Amino acid sequence: MIWLVYASASPGTYALFQSFNTSILGRIVLGGWLFSAFYTCATASAPVLGCGYGFELKDAYRSGWIVVAVSLVATIVSWIAGLRLV
């Protein structure tokens, strides 16, 4: 929601923000932020493992695939939302 801060500042700052987002460097930065969704989802499962649950092989595979699926969905949703802003 950082675009909202730039949009409320002035039309010039919002135009600068938009020009950065559409540049190659802006796309690379956006890609880095989107792929950090995997790390966020994997970290969210740490308290469950800390309590001693999920160490059986089938549970480990299940939680791993859940992390991959949730991070892919979060990446796709963020990508679609980013396309609508441009």
PyMOL commands that set and color helices and strands:
alter all, ss='L'
color gray80, all
select helices_A, chain A and resi 2-9+11-21+24-44+46-50+57-85
alter helices_A, ss='H'
color red, helices_A
deselect
rebuild
show_as cartoon
